[in-house]
Amino acid sequence: SVSGALPVLAGYCAVSGRLDAGAALVFLALFFWQMPEFYSISIYRRKEYKAAGVPVISVVKGVRTTTVQIAVYTAAFTVATLLLTVFGYTGWVYLVVMGLFNAYWLRLAWQGLSAKNSDAWARRMFHFSLIILLVYSAMLALGPLLP
């Protein structure tokens, strides 16, 4: 996850000329985002990973443990994204938009704990991870310009 979040940290620092709380929060958000995204794939592709001998979390620890980890990392992503407003980097429009999308993603993560079909749920979780990353990226660009 560090390697996936470092380019954004580097870009933030290059543009702003500083390493500050905003840089840390953007880094942490992308760091935390990668876990639910990949862990979701590891659930719906676990048979393939197992057959290939790749020891991903869903194969080694099971679907239930993976689902709990997805929920924890989704919550951490939510906190990191919303703290940008708390620290004054974004305004209320960013907070509302990210709050709504994060609330849905958290609800989806929570549903995984009781999903009857973990593969179908994991696919939904993965697909929404792509949507929320797009929304987050757009709001990072627009958020500071909006009230």
Secondary structure by P-SEA (a helix, b strand, c coil): ccccaaaaaaaaaaaaccccaaaaaaaaaaaaaaaaaaaaaaaaaaaaaaaaccccccccccaaaaaaaaaaaaaaaaaaaaaccccccccaaaaaaaaaaaaaaaaaaaaaaccccaaaaaaaaaaaaaaaaaaaaaaaacccccc
